[in-house]
Amino acid sequence: MKRLYADIHRKIGGFELNVLIESDADRIGILGESGSGKSMTLKCIAGIVSPDEGRIIVNGGTFYDSAARINPQP
């Protein structure tokens, strides 16, 4: 089982965020240029912002799943 699985799709104005993260690690780092979507990715994983579609699973718990209509409040 992956500790983190995040398949996030979010469109904001002219910017489109498409992220796929699969990790067994206790910690991961997200690197990128200014405006590349690092903060938006973390906000989606934390539940502060809902993706337009995708799935986020952390330690076996589903935080978001657009197909199954799972989107609990933080």
PyMOL Python script that loads the backbone (N, CA, C, O; Angstrom):
from pymol import cmd

cmd.read_pdbstr("""\
ATOM      1  N   MET A   1       0.837  -1.180   0.000  1.00  0.00           N
ATOM      2  CA  MET A   1       0.000   0.000   0.000  1.00  0.00           C
ATOM      3  C   MET A   1       0.882   1.244   0.000  1.00  0.00           C
ATOM      4  O   MET A   1       1.863   1.325   0.739  1.00  0.00           O
ATOM      5  N   LYS A   2       0.523   2.200  -0.830  1.00  0.00           N
ATOM      6  CA  LYS A   2       1.242   3.467  -0.904  1.00  0.00           C
ATOM      7  C   LYS A   2       0.857   4.342   0.283  1.00  0.00           C
ATOM      8  O   LYS A   2      -0.310   4.392   0.671  1.00  0.00           O
ATOM      9  N   ARG A   3       1.834   5.027   0.855  1.00  0.00           N
ATOM     10  CA  ARG A   3       1.547   5.991   1.927  1.00  0.00           C
ATOM     11  C   ARG A   3       0.792   7.183   1.350  1.00  0.00           C
ATOM     12  O   ARG A   3      -0.101   7.740   1.988  1.00  0.00           O
ATOM     13  N   LEU A   4       1.173   7.570   0.116  1.00  0.00           N
ATOM     14  CA  LEU A   4       0.520   8.697  -0.543  1.00  0.00           C
ATOM     15  C   LEU A   4       0.261   8.360  -1.994  1.00  0.00           C
ATOM     16  O   LEU A   4       1.159   7.951  -2.729  1.00  0.00           O
ATOM     17  N   TYR A   5      -0.983   8.540  -2.390  1.00  0.00           N
ATOM     18  CA  TYR A   5      -1.363   8.455  -3.796  1.00  0.00           C
ATOM     19  C   TYR A   5      -2.193   9.698  -4.073  1.00  0.00           C
ATOM     20  O   TYR A   5      -3.252   9.886  -3.475  1.00  0.00           O
ATOM     21  N   ALA A   6      -1.726  10.533  -4.964  1.00  0.00           N
ATOM     22  CA  ALA A   6      -2.461  11.746  -5.307  1.00  0.00           C
ATOM     23  C   ALA A   6      -2.487  11.896  -6.818  1.00  0.00           C
ATOM     24  O   ALA A   6      -1.447  12.046  -7.459  1.00  0.00           O
ATOM     25  N   ASP A   7      -3.673  11.856  -7.369  1.00  0.00           N
ATOM     26  CA  ASP A   7      -3.904  12.080  -8.799  1.00  0.00           C
ATOM     27  C   ASP A   7      -4.829  13.288  -8.852  1.00  0.00           C
ATOM     28  O   ASP A   7      -6.043  13.154  -8.702  1.00  0.00           O
ATOM     29  N   ILE A   8      -4.253  14.466  -9.066  1.00  0.00           N
ATOM     30  CA  ILE A   8      -4.977  15.732  -8.919  1.00  0.00           C
ATOM     31  C   ILE A   8      -5.069  16.444 -10.252  1.00  0.00           C
ATOM     32  O   ILE A   8      -4.074  16.579 -10.965  1.00  0.00           O
ATOM     33  N   HIS A   9      -6.268  16.901 -10.588  1.00  0.00           N
ATOM     34  CA  HIS A   9      -6.513  17.696 -11.782  1.00  0.00           C
ATOM     35  C   HIS A   9      -7.337  18.908 -11.361  1.00  0.00           C
ATOM     36  O   HIS A   9      -8.434  18.761 -10.823  1.00  0.00           O
ATOM     37  N   ARG A  10      -6.806  20.104 -11.606  1.00  0.00           N
ATOM     38  CA  ARG A  10      -7.492  21.338 -11.217  1.00  0.00           C
ATOM     39  C   ARG A  10      -7.166  22.411 -12.246  1.00  0.00           C
ATOM     40  O   ARG A  10      -6.005  22.611 -12.603  1.00  0.00           O
ATOM     41  N   LYS A  11      -8.198  23.098 -12.718  1.00  0.00           N
ATOM     42  CA  LYS A  11      -8.021  24.185 -13.667  1.00  0.00           C
ATOM     43  C   LYS A  11      -8.361  25.492 -12.966  1.00  0.00           C
ATOM     44  O   LYS A  11      -9.433  25.631 -12.377  1.00  0.00           O
ATOM     45  N   ILE A  12      -7.442  26.446 -13.035  1.00  0.00           N
ATOM     46  CA  ILE A  12      -7.617  27.754 -12.414  1.00  0.00           C
ATOM     47  C   ILE A  12      -7.280  28.793 -13.470  1.00  0.00           C
ATOM     48  O   ILE A  12      -6.111  28.996 -13.800  1.00  0.00           O
ATOM     49  N   GLY A  13      -8.293  29.443 -13.995  1.00  0.00           N
ATOM     50  CA  GLY A  13      -8.054  30.406 -15.066  1.00  0.00           C
ATOM     51  C   GLY A  13      -7.372  29.739 -16.242  1.00  0.00           C
ATOM     52  O   GLY A  13      -7.872  28.746 -16.770  1.00  0.00           O
ATOM     53  N   GLY A  14      -6.230  30.278 -16.658  1.00  0.00           N
ATOM     54  CA  GLY A  14      -5.473  29.720 -17.771  1.00  0.00           C
ATOM     55  C   GLY A  14      -4.461  28.673 -17.338  1.00  0.00           C
ATOM     56  O   GLY A  14      -3.716  28.153 -18.170  1.00  0.00           O
ATOM     57  N   PHE A  15      -4.420  28.353 -16.039  1.00  0.00           N
ATOM     58  CA  PHE A  15      -3.460  27.381 -15.501  1.00  0.00           C
ATOM     59  C   PHE A  15      -4.153  26.047 -15.276  1.00  0.00           C
ATOM     60  O   PHE A  15      -5.248  25.993 -14.717  1.00  0.00           O
ATOM     61  N   GLU A  16      -3.515  24.985 -15.709  1.00  0.00           N
ATOM     62  CA  GLU A  16      -4.063  23.644 -15.494  1.00  0.00           C
ATOM     63  C   GLU A  16      -3.044  22.815 -14.719  1.00  0.00           C
ATOM     64  O   GLU A  16      -1.910  22.637 -15.164  1.00  0.00           O
ATOM     65  N   LEU A  17      -3.457  22.309 -13.548  1.00  0.00           N
ATOM     66  CA  LEU A  17      -2.603  21.494 -12.696  1.00  0.00           C
ATOM     67  C   LEU A  17      -2.948  20.031 -12.893  1.00  0.00           C
ATOM     68  O   LEU A  17      -4.096  19.628 -12.700  1.00  0.00           O
ATOM     69  N   ASN A  18      -1.970  19.240 -13.274  1.00  0.00           N
ATOM     70  CA  ASN A  18      -2.108  17.794 -13.420  1.00  0.00           C
ATOM     71  C   ASN A  18      -0.938  17.157 -12.686  1.00  0.00           C
ATOM     72  O   ASN A  18       0.206  17.259 -13.130  1.00  0.00           O
ATOM     73  N   VAL A  19      -1.221  16.495 -11.552  1.00  0.00           N
ATOM     74  CA  VAL A  19      -0.175  15.931 -10.709  1.00  0.00           C
ATOM     75  C   VAL A  19      -0.494  14.478 -10.409  1.00  0.00           C
ATOM     76  O   VAL A  19      -1.638  14.131 -10.116  1.00  0.00           O
ATOM     77  N   LEU A  20       0.520  13.633 -10.482  1.00  0.00           N
ATOM     78  CA  LEU A  20       0.396  12.246 -10.060  1.00  0.00           C
ATOM     79  C   LEU A  20       1.576  11.947  -9.144  1.00  0.00           C
ATOM     80  O   LEU A  20       2.732  12.000  -9.564  1.00  0.00           O
ATOM     81  N   ILE A  21       1.269  11.631  -7.878  1.00  0.00           N
ATOM     82  CA  ILE A  21       2.302  11.289  -6.900  1.00  0.00           C
ATOM     83  C   ILE A  21       1.953   9.925  -6.320  1.00  0.00           C
ATOM     84  O   ILE A  21       0.826   9.698  -5.880  1.00  0.00           O
ATOM     85  N   GLU A  22       2.921   9.024  -6.323  1.00  0.00           N
ATOM     86  CA  GLU A  22       2.789   7.730  -5.668  1.00  0.00           C
ATOM     87  C   GLU A  22       4.056   7.530  -4.851  1.00  0.00           C
ATOM     88  O   GLU A  22       5.156   7.531  -5.403  1.00  0.00           O
ATOM     89  N   SER A  23       3.912   7.356  -3.527  1.00  0.00           N
ATOM     90  CA  SER A  23       5.098   7.243  -2.692  1.00  0.00           C
ATOM     91  C   SER A  23       4.859   6.334  -1.501  1.00  0.00           C
ATOM     92  O   SER A  23       3.786   6.339  -0.896  1.00  0.00           O
ATOM     93  N   ASP A  24       5.885   5.551  -1.177  1.00  0.00           N
ATOM     94  CA  ASP A  24       5.901   4.726   0.028  1.00  0.00           C
ATOM     95  C   ASP A  24       6.707   5.402   1.132  1.00  0.00           C
ATOM     96  O   ASP A  24       6.758   4.902   2.256  1.00  0.00           O
ATOM     97  N   ALA A  25       7.336   6.530   0.823  1.00  0.00           N
ATOM     98  CA  ALA A  25       8.234   7.207   1.760  1.00  0.00           C
ATOM     99  C   ALA A  25       7.464   7.907   2.880  1.00  0.00           C
ATOM    100  O   ALA A  25       6.302   8.280   2.720  1.00  0.00           O
ATOM    101  N   ASP A  26       8.143   8.074   4.016  1.00  0.00           N
ATOM    102  CA  ASP A  26       7.568   8.831   5.129  1.00  0.00           C
ATOM    103  C   ASP A  26       7.486  10.311   4.789  1.00  0.00           C
ATOM    104  O   ASP A  26       6.566  11.004   5.223  1.00  0.00           O
ATOM    105  N   ARG A  27       8.442  10.790   4.017  1.00  0.00           N
ATOM    106  CA  ARG A  27       8.495  12.202   3.629  1.00  0.00           C
ATOM    107  C   ARG A  27       8.802  12.295   2.146  1.00  0.00           C
ATOM    108  O   ARG A  27       9.525  11.468   1.590  1.00  0.00           O
ATOM    109  N   ILE A  28       8.242  13.315   1.519  1.00  0.00           N
ATOM    110  CA  ILE A  28       8.568  13.600   0.122  1.00  0.00           C
ATOM    111  C   ILE A  28       8.849  15.093   0.000  1.00  0.00           C
ATOM    112  O   ILE A  28       8.435  15.881   0.849  1.00  0.00           O
ATOM    113  N   GLY A  29       9.536  15.466  -1.035  1.00  0.00           N
ATOM    114  CA  GLY A  29       9.777  16.869  -1.343  1.00  0.00           C
ATOM    115  C   GLY A  29       9.146  17.200  -2.678  1.00  0.00           C
ATOM    116  O   GLY A  29       9.139  16.382  -3.598  1.00  0.00           O
ATOM    117  N   ILE A  30       8.616  18.407  -2.773  1.00  0.00           N
ATOM    118  CA  ILE A  30       8.024  18.869  -4.024  1.00  0.00           C
ATOM    119  C   ILE A  30       8.806  20.102  -4.450  1.00  0.00           C
ATOM    120  O   ILE A  30       8.819  21.115  -3.750  1.00  0.00           O
ATOM    121  N   LEU A  31       9.454  20.006  -5.599  1.00  0.00           N
ATOM    122  CA  LEU A  31      10.274  21.093  -6.110  1.00  0.00           C
ATOM    123  C   LEU A  31       9.697  21.613  -7.413  1.00  0.00           C
ATOM    124  O   LEU A  31       9.097  20.858  -8.179  1.00  0.00           O
ATOM    125  N   GLY A  32       9.877  22.892  -7.664  1.00  0.00           N
ATOM    126  CA  GLY A  32       9.438  23.459  -8.920  1.00  0.00           C
ATOM    127  C   GLY A  32       9.587  24.965  -8.916  1.00  0.00           C
ATOM    128  O   GLY A  32       9.826  25.579  -7.876  1.00  0.00           O
ATOM    129  N   GLU A  33       9.445  25.540 -10.068  1.00  0.00           N
ATOM    130  CA  GLU A  33       9.560  26.985 -10.225  1.00  0.00           C
ATOM    131  C   GLU A  33       8.375  27.685  -9.573  1.00  0.00           C
ATOM    132  O   GLU A  33       7.352  27.067  -9.280  1.00  0.00           O
ATOM    133  N   SER A  34       8.531  28.966  -9.357  1.00  0.00           N
ATOM    134  CA  SER A  34       7.453  29.788  -8.829  1.00  0.00           C
ATOM    135  C   SER A  34       6.248  29.706  -9.772  1.00  0.00           C
ATOM    136  O   SER A  34       6.383  29.878 -10.984  1.00  0.00           O
ATOM    137  N   GLY A  35       5.082  29.442  -9.203  1.00  0.00           N
ATOM    138  CA  GLY A  35       3.869  29.356 -10.011  1.00  0.00           C
ATOM    139  C   GLY A  35       3.627  28.011 -10.667  1.00  0.00           C
ATOM    140  O   GLY A  35       2.728  27.884 -11.498  1.00  0.00           O
ATOM    141  N   SER A  36       4.419  26.996 -10.307  1.00  0.00           N
ATOM    142  CA  SER A  36       4.278  25.697 -10.972  1.00  0.00           C
ATOM    143  C   SER A  36       3.213  24.802 -10.343  1.00  0.00           C
ATOM    144  O   SER A  36       2.894  23.750 -10.897  1.00  0.00           O
ATOM    145  N   GLY A  37       2.645  25.207  -9.173  1.00  0.00           N
ATOM    146  CA  GLY A  37       1.557  24.435  -8.582  1.00  0.00           C
ATOM    147  C   GLY A  37       1.908  23.693  -7.311  1.00  0.00           C
ATOM    148  O   GLY A  37       1.122  22.862  -6.854  1.00  0.00           O
ATOM    149  N   LYS A  38       3.066  23.966  -6.724  1.00  0.00           N
ATOM    150  CA  LYS A  38       3.465  23.268  -5.490  1.00  0.00           C
ATOM    151  C   LYS A  38       2.479  23.538  -4.358  1.00  0.00           C
ATOM    152  O   LYS A  38       1.993  22.605  -3.718  1.00  0.00           O
ATOM    153  N   SER A  39       2.188  24.795  -4.113  1.00  0.00           N
ATOM    154  CA  SER A  39       1.268  25.153  -3.020  1.00  0.00           C
ATOM    155  C   SER A  39      -0.137  24.635  -3.290  1.00  0.00           C
ATOM    156  O   SER A  39      -0.801  24.161  -2.369  1.00  0.00           O
ATOM    157  N   MET A  40      -0.600  24.713  -4.520  1.00  0.00           N
ATOM    158  CA  MET A  40      -1.941  24.222  -4.865  1.00  0.00           C
ATOM    159  C   MET A  40      -2.012  22.713  -4.658  1.00  0.00           C
ATOM    160  O   MET A  40      -3.028  22.204  -4.186  1.00  0.00           O
ATOM    161  N   THR A  41      -0.956  21.996  -5.000  1.00  0.00           N
ATOM    162  CA  THR A  41      -0.908  20.547  -4.775  1.00  0.00           C
ATOM    163  C   THR A  41      -1.056  20.236  -3.290  1.00  0.00           C
ATOM    164  O   THR A  41      -1.848  19.372  -2.914  1.00  0.00           O
ATOM    165  N   LEU A  42      -0.298  20.934  -2.442  1.00  0.00           N
ATOM    166  CA  LEU A  42      -0.370  20.709  -1.001  1.00  0.00           C
ATOM    167  C   LEU A  42      -1.724  21.115  -0.433  1.00  0.00           C
ATOM    168  O   LEU A  42      -2.230  20.457   0.475  1.00  0.00           O
ATOM    169  N   LYS A  43      -2.320  22.188  -0.951  1.00  0.00           N
ATOM    170  CA  LYS A  43      -3.651  22.609  -0.499  1.00  0.00           C
ATOM    171  C   LYS A  43      -4.702  21.558  -0.853  1.00  0.00           C
ATOM    172  O   LYS A  43      -5.633  21.328  -0.081  1.00  0.00           O
ATOM    173  N   CYS A  44      -4.560  20.927  -2.000  1.00  0.00           N
ATOM    174  CA  CYS A  44      -5.492  19.862  -2.391  1.00  0.00           C
ATOM    175  C   CYS A  44      -5.322  18.648  -1.482  1.00  0.00           C
ATOM    176  O   CYS A  44      -6.313  18.068  -1.038  1.00  0.00           O
ATOM    177  N   ILE A  45      -4.084  18.257  -1.201  1.00  0.00           N
ATOM    178  CA  ILE A  45      -3.838  17.107  -0.335  1.00  0.00           C
ATOM    179  C   ILE A  45      -4.362  17.375   1.069  1.00  0.00           C
ATOM    180  O   ILE A  45      -4.907  16.477   1.710  1.00  0.00           O
ATOM    181  N   ALA A  46      -4.200  18.613   1.555  1.00  0.00           N
ATOM    182  CA  ALA A  46      -4.652  18.982   2.902  1.00  0.00           C
ATOM    183  C   ALA A  46      -6.167  19.167   2.985  1.00  0.00           C
ATOM    184  O   ALA A  46      -6.713  19.235   4.086  1.00  0.00           O
ATOM    185  N   GLY A  47      -6.852  19.248   1.854  1.00  0.00           N
ATOM    186  CA  GLY A  47      -8.295  19.414   1.855  1.00  0.00           C
ATOM    187  C   GLY A  47      -8.751  20.859   1.908  1.00  0.00           C
ATOM    188  O   GLY A  47      -9.942  21.128   2.065  1.00  0.00           O
ATOM    189  N   ILE A  48      -7.822  21.787   1.780  1.00  0.00           N
ATOM    190  CA  ILE A  48      -8.165  23.212   1.793  1.00  0.00           C
ATOM    191  C   ILE A  48      -8.829  23.609   0.483  1.00  0.00           C
ATOM    192  O   ILE A  48      -9.742  24.435   0.468  1.00  0.00           O
ATOM    193  N   VAL A  49      -8.371  23.020  -0.614  1.00  0.00           N
ATOM    194  CA  VAL A  49      -8.915  23.258  -1.953  1.00  0.00           C
ATOM    195  C   VAL A  49      -9.299  21.908  -2.536  1.00  0.00           C
ATOM    196  O   VAL A  49      -8.540  20.945  -2.426  1.00  0.00           O
ATOM    197  N   SER A  50     -10.466  21.830  -3.153  1.00  0.00           N
ATOM    198  CA  SER A  50     -10.896  20.583  -3.794  1.00  0.00           C
ATOM    199  C   SER A  50     -10.428  20.549  -5.239  1.00  0.00           C
ATOM    200  O   SER A  50     -10.609  21.521  -5.973  1.00  0.00           O
ATOM    201  N   PRO A  51      -9.827  19.436  -5.656  1.00  0.00           N
ATOM    202  CA  PRO A  51      -9.485  19.293  -7.071  1.00  0.00           C
ATOM    203  C   PRO A  51     -10.766  19.251  -7.915  1.00  0.00           C
ATOM    204  O   PRO A  51     -11.849  18.994  -7.390  1.00  0.00           O
ATOM    205  N   ASP A  52     -10.640  19.497  -9.190  1.00  0.00           N
ATOM    206  CA  ASP A  52     -11.784  19.353 -10.090  1.00  0.00           C
ATOM    207  C   ASP A  52     -12.099  17.871 -10.296  1.00  0.00           C
ATOM    208  O   ASP A  52     -13.261  17.484 -10.413  1.00  0.00           O
ATOM    209  N   GLU A  53     -11.067  17.064 -10.337  1.00  0.00           N
ATOM    210  CA  GLU A  53     -11.247  15.619 -10.418  1.00  0.00           C
ATOM    211  C   GLU A  53      -9.968  14.923  -9.986  1.00  0.00           C
ATOM    212  O   GLU A  53      -8.902  15.536  -9.929  1.00  0.00           O
ATOM    213  N   GLY A  54     -10.088  13.635  -9.681  1.00  0.00           N
ATOM    214  CA  GLY A  54      -8.935  12.851  -9.273  1.00  0.00           C
ATOM    215  C   GLY A  54      -9.198  12.072  -8.006  1.00  0.00           C
ATOM    216  O   GLY A  54     -10.344  11.820  -7.635  1.00  0.00           O
ATOM    217  N   ARG A  55      -8.100  11.689  -7.339  1.00  0.00           N
ATOM    218  CA  ARG A  55      -8.197  10.885  -6.119  1.00  0.00           C
ATOM    219  C   ARG A  55      -6.990  11.182  -5.234  1.00  0.00           C
ATOM    220  O   ARG A  55      -5.871  11.318  -5.728  1.00  0.00           O
ATOM    221  N   ILE A  56      -7.221  11.282  -3.929  1.00  0.00           N
ATOM    222  CA  ILE A  56      -6.140  11.486  -2.962  1.00  0.00           C
ATOM    223  C   ILE A  56      -6.332  10.474  -1.845  1.00  0.00           C
ATOM    224  O   ILE A  56      -7.363  10.465  -1.173  1.00  0.00           O
ATOM    225  N   ILE A  57      -5.326   9.619  -1.653  1.00  0.00           N
ATOM    226  CA  ILE A  57      -5.357   8.592  -0.610  1.00  0.00           C
ATOM    227  C   ILE A  57      -4.080   8.737   0.217  1.00  0.00           C
ATOM    228  O   ILE A  57      -2.976   8.725  -0.328  1.00  0.00           O
ATOM    229  N   VAL A  58      -4.236   8.875   1.532  1.00  0.00           N
ATOM    230  CA  VAL A  58      -3.096   9.008   2.434  1.00  0.00           C
ATOM    231  C   VAL A  58      -3.203   7.915   3.489  1.00  0.00           C
ATOM    232  O   VAL A  58      -4.207   7.826   4.195  1.00  0.00           O
ATOM    233  N   ASN A  59      -2.171   7.085   3.597  1.00  0.00           N
ATOM    234  CA  ASN A  59      -2.133   5.977   4.556  1.00  0.00           C
ATOM    235  C   ASN A  59      -3.403   5.125   4.525  1.00  0.00           C
ATOM    236  O   ASN A  59      -3.895   4.702   5.571  1.00  0.00           O
ATOM    237  N   GLY A  60      -3.928   4.875   3.333  1.00  0.00           N
ATOM    238  CA  GLY A  60      -5.091   4.021   3.163  1.00  0.00           C
ATOM    239  C   GLY A  60      -6.425   4.721   3.312  1.00  0.00           C
ATOM    240  O   GLY A  60      -7.462   4.122   3.025  1.00  0.00           O
ATOM    241  N   GLY A  61      -6.434   5.982   3.756  1.00  0.00           N
ATOM    242  CA  GLY A  61      -7.677   6.740   3.910  1.00  0.00           C
ATOM    243  C   GLY A  61      -7.922   7.627   2.705  1.00  0.00           C
ATOM    244  O   GLY A  61      -7.020   8.338   2.261  1.00  0.00           O
ATOM    245  N   THR A  62      -9.128   7.591   2.178  1.00  0.00           N
ATOM    246  CA  THR A  62      -9.457   8.393   1.012  1.00  0.00           C
ATOM    247  C   THR A  62      -9.833   9.804   1.454  1.00  0.00           C
ATOM    248  O   THR A  62     -10.812  10.003   2.174  1.00  0.00           O
ATOM    249  N   PHE A  63      -9.045  10.772   1.015  1.00  0.00           N
ATOM    250  CA  PHE A  63      -9.293  12.179   1.333  1.00  0.00           C
ATOM    251  C   PHE A  63     -10.156  12.832   0.255  1.00  0.00           C
ATOM    252  O   PHE A  63     -10.884  13.787   0.524  1.00  0.00           O
ATOM    253  N   TYR A  64     -10.066  12.303  -0.970  1.00  0.00           N
ATOM    254  CA  TYR A  64     -10.833  12.862  -2.092  1.00  0.00           C
ATOM    255  C   TYR A  64     -10.924  11.810  -3.180  1.00  0.00           C
ATOM    256  O   TYR A  64      -9.940  11.140  -3.495  1.00  0.00           O
ATOM    257  N   ASP A  65     -12.106  11.669  -3.751  1.00  0.00           N
ATOM    258  CA  ASP A  65     -12.299  10.792  -4.907  1.00  0.00           C
ATOM    259  C   ASP A  65     -13.484  11.339  -5.692  1.00  0.00           C
ATOM    260  O   ASP A  65     -14.633  11.199  -5.275  1.00  0.00           O
ATOM    261  N   SER A  66     -13.197  11.959  -6.826  1.00  0.00           N
ATOM    262  CA  SER A  66     -14.275  12.581  -7.599  1.00  0.00           C
ATOM    263  C   SER A  66     -15.239  11.545  -8.162  1.00  0.00           C
ATOM    264  O   SER A  66     -16.442  11.798  -8.221  1.00  0.00           O
ATOM    265  N   ALA A  67     -14.732  10.380  -8.578  1.00  0.00           N
ATOM    266  CA  ALA A  67     -15.616   9.344  -9.145  1.00  0.00           C
ATOM    267  C   ALA A  67     -16.585   8.797  -8.105  1.00  0.00           C
ATOM    268  O   ALA A  67     -17.745   8.527  -8.416  1.00  0.00           O
ATOM    269  N   ALA A  68     -16.110   8.633  -6.856  1.00  0.00           N
ATOM    270  CA  ALA A  68     -16.949   8.102  -5.784  1.00  0.00           C
ATOM    271  C   ALA A  68     -17.661   9.211  -4.987  1.00  0.00           C
ATOM    272  O   ALA A  68     -18.394   8.941  -4.036  1.00  0.00           O
ATOM    273  N   ARG A  69     -17.424  10.458  -5.401  1.00  0.00           N
ATOM    274  CA  ARG A  69     -18.023  11.633  -4.741  1.00  0.00           C
ATOM    275  C   ARG A  69     -17.652  11.704  -3.252  1.00  0.00           C
ATOM    276  O   ARG A  69     -18.493  11.992  -2.400  1.00  0.00           O
ATOM    277  N   ILE A  70     -16.390  11.438  -2.967  1.00  0.00           N
ATOM    278  CA  ILE A  70     -15.866  11.548  -1.605  1.00  0.00           C
ATOM    279  C   ILE A  70     -15.101  12.859  -1.519  1.00  0.00           C
ATOM    280  O   ILE A  70     -14.118  13.050  -2.235  1.00  0.00           O
ATOM    281  N   ASN A  71     -15.539  13.764  -0.650  1.00  0.00           N
ATOM    282  CA  ASN A  71     -14.889  15.044  -0.471  1.00  0.00           C
ATOM    283  C   ASN A  71     -15.193  15.582   0.934  1.00  0.00           C
ATOM    284  O   ASN A  71     -15.932  16.555   1.083  1.00  0.00           O
ATOM    285  N   PRO A  72     -14.613  14.936   1.971  1.00  0.00           N
ATOM    286  CA  PRO A  72     -14.895  15.385   3.337  1.00  0.00           C
ATOM    287  C   PRO A  72     -14.324  16.776   3.607  1.00  0.00           C
ATOM    288  O   PRO A  72     -13.330  17.175   3.002  1.00  0.00           O
ATOM    289  N   GLN A  73     -14.953  17.499   4.508  1.00  0.00           N
ATOM    290  CA  GLN A  73     -14.462  18.818   4.891  1.00  0.00           C
ATOM    291  C   GLN A  73     -13.248  18.662   5.794  1.00  0.00           C
ATOM    292  O   GLN A  73     -13.179  17.714   6.577  1.00  0.00           O
ATOM    293  N   PRO A  74     -12.276  19.590   5.696  1.00  0.00           N
ATOM    294  CA  PRO A  74     -11.082  19.480   6.546  1.00  0.00           C
ATOM    295  C   PRO A  74     -11.410  19.717   8.009  1.00  0.00           C
ATOM    296  O   PRO A  74     -10.520  19.661   8.857  1.00  0.00           O
TER     297      PRO A  74
END
""", "prot")
cmd.dss("prot")
cmd.show_as("cartoon", "prot")
cmd.util.cbc("prot")
cmd.orient("prot")
